[in-house]
Amino acid sequence: MIPRIHRQGSNTLGLLHYLYGKGTHEEHIDPHLVASFDGMAPVPGRDPSVTKKDLQHLLDQPLSLLAAEQRPAQHVWHCSVRAAPDDPILSDEQWGDIAHRMVAATGIDPGDGAGCRWAAVRHADDHIHIIATLVREDGRRPDHHRSGKRAQAECRLIEKELGLHQVAPGDGTAAKRTTSAERHKAERQGRERPAREELRETVRRAVAGATSEEEFFDRLAAAGVLIRKRVAPSGDLLGYKVALPDDRNDDQEPVIYAGSTLSPDLSLPRIRERWSGEPPSQSVDTPSERTTGTAPNAPAAARRRAATAAWQAVLVIDHGEDAVVAAQIAAAGEVLDALAKTSAAHTRTELREAAFAFERATRSHVKAKRGHDRALRQAARDLVYSGPALGRGEDGATTAMLIDMAFFLVTAAAHWHAKKEHAQQAAAAREAAEHLRAAYRAAAEIPLGAMYQRGQRLSQPLRQRQVAHLHQAVPELSEQVLAEQGWHALAATLADAEAVGHDPAALLAEAAGRRELQTAASVSDVLVWRLRRMADLPADATTMPERTTDATMGNSRAARPSPSRDDWPRRGR
């Protein structure tokens, strides 16, 4: 249940006209009163003899107790309370009780017999509006300081008592929500998202891995947004605003948003904090390589480096000090933004949703200590400049590897936020993890299928040797792994590692010991990507030469047909 305290106004009748009107899209149905300060207020819409002006006159009567110069300029208080989409439809009596509780909690009508006059109007199944006059019956002003936080706290109690969807409590670090007007405008224009959200995503992508203001603004311009810079008389840049070229107001002027109104961490001073200290070196060297794609296998190399940086960040989040962890989580958001920007079509939607959800997890009241996040920010930069992945071959397989590591990264962030009682951030990270899980399934299907086939082609002696390595390295997990369909892919990976000179048992023990595996949906999947990254094996098994000899393979290829892609199972993370 979401309460929203709207901006104070001066036109009681104007607000009543809106509440009792048809709405901007005729979405208001049967507007009617569900509660009022005395339970006897006139009822426009239900009583033909009553007008909205009658109700306005009743609500504004306390203003007459004050001299003209004592009356507040903005005397109209307006609060809306909206249920979650999956909540049951509440009755008028329930909404009336909610209205009484909201005005009491916010100080509008605390129950001392001399509160403000107010009325609650319902014109839809899922929400009400409360309108009040900010002068008490005794002529004093109400104590409604911090009414937004009070309303939030009361809604959390109501949710528990009525068995409604429980919203995680906020901490004041969230980005400003889109208004209903912005959402309706997006629907009319056929936009996937409101302009505010689209711009926030565009600006975040422009920031991801950027190392200077010039680079940041060049990326914004390349993305096609309009930019207005705020410059001091001295010539110093103070801030910026952005707009979508086709998002116009009634006067056909662009609707502009300051970076700070898109998100607290997108103001220019906050963006500059990311560049504090020594800038990271560039892994992708020349503009020509960035634009022409002549760097060898650039997307795959960038994804492999990003997977390594993500894994190191997981270890920091598990054991680092809070300020360093906060920086790692913020930089993880940049990696997700860059990955979504450069992803192939079959993973793009889920990766974009993951980045969009995780944005909320990147901010808390723990101030980030910048500089410790350079590896992740460099990884984001590499992803951006390596270009888009094709979604197949080595870059497709390394995408699966990176998504696998990103899943553990955001899961670690969720655990850290939960320990710190950052409820909204923890919920956002868990939501991002679910989108990454779906993206992983799409990205890993083909490369894991190839490894599955390689594992099934191993000779019996070679396969048994990998079983022995498994029992030696992780005896507590060996039976679980052998029962998983992904065991064949892991066996192939162990054989590949052995073929290039690694000790499979030692490598496997190291991979398993770096972080717990009991919570993984598929332990074998996780170990496959960890091993291939640690042993520097190609992520795409089809690029591995057949290093096993006929003596070790025996006649297994002839004796056992190679399974088709449909023979290996599709499974979750």
Salt bridges, closest charged atoms under 4 A:
GLU27 OE2 - HIS28 NE2 3.88
GLU27 OE2 - HIS184 NE2 3.82
ASP30 OD2 - HIS32 ND1 3.59
ASP30 OD2 - ARG46 NH2 2.77
ASP60 OD1 - HIS75 NE2 3.62
ASP86 OD2 - HIS165 ND1 3.92
ASP92 OD2 - HIS32 NE2 2.87
ASP92 OD1 - ARG122 NH1 2.69
ASP112 OD2 - ARG136 NH2 3.00
ASP126 OD2 - ARG82 NH1 3.33
ASP126 OD1 - HIS127 ND1 2.78
GLU137 OE2 - ARG117 NE 2.69
ASP138 OD2 - ARG136 NH2 3.13
ASP138 OD2 - ARG140 NE 3.05
ASP143 OD1 - ARG150 NH2 3.54
GLU154 OE2 - ARG101 NE 2.83
GLU159 OE2 - ARG156 NH2 2.79
GLU161 OE1 - ARG101 NH1 2.67
ASP171 OD1 - ARG360 NH2 3.00
GLU182 OE2 - ARG196 NH2 2.85
GLU187 OE1 - HIS184 ND1 3.81
GLU192 OE1 - ARG352 NH1 3.10
GLU198 OE1 - ARG191 NH1 3.67
GLU201 OE2 - ARG193 NH1 3.32
GLU201 OE2 - ARG205 NH2 3.81
GLU201 OE2 - ARG352 NE 2.76
GLU213 OE2 - ARG272 NE 2.45
GLU215 OE2 - ARG219 NH2 3.08
GLU215 OE2 - ARG381 NH1 2.70
ASP246 OD1 - ARG191 NH2 2.82
ASP247 OD1 - LYS185 NZ 2.78
ASP265 OD2 - ARG204 NH1 3.70
ASP265 OD2 - ARG274 NH2 3.76
ASP265 OD1 - ARG363 NH1 3.43
GLU273 OE1 - ARG270 NE 3.73
GLU273 OE2 - LYS367 NZ 3.80
ASP318 OD2 - ARG515 NE 2.79
GLU321 OE1 - LYS369 NZ 3.07
ASP322 OD2 - LYS420 NZ 2.86
GLU334 OE2 - ARG274 NH1 3.05
GLU334 OE2 - ARG377 NE 2.84
ASP337 OD2 - ARG204 NE 3.14
GLU350 OE1 - HIS435 ND1 2.80
GLU353 OE2 - ARG193 NH2 2.92
GLU359 OE2 - ARG363 NH1 2.53
ASP373 OD2 - ARG370 NH1 2.55
ASP382 OD2 - ARG305 NE 3.10
GLU394 OE2 - ARG304 NH2 3.42
ASP404 OD1 - ARG573 NH2 2.85
GLU431 OE2 - HIS435 NE2 3.97
GLU434 OE2 - ARG437 NH2 3.30
GLU445 OE2 - ARG565 NH2 3.16
GLU445 OE2 - ARG570 NE 2.88
GLU479 OE2 - HIS471 NE2 3.98
ASP496 OD1 - ARG454 NH2 2.76
ASP496 OD2 - ARG532 NH2 3.25
GLU498 OE2 - ARG465 NE 3.18
GLU498 OE2 - HIS469 NE2 3.97
GLU510 OE2 - ARG514 NH2 2.94
ASP525 OD1 - ARG571 NH2 2.61
ASP536 OD1 - ARG304 NH1 3.80
GLU546 OE2 - ARG454 NH1 3.72
GLU546 OE2 - ARG457 NH2 3.16
GLU546 OE1 - ARG557 NH2 3.69
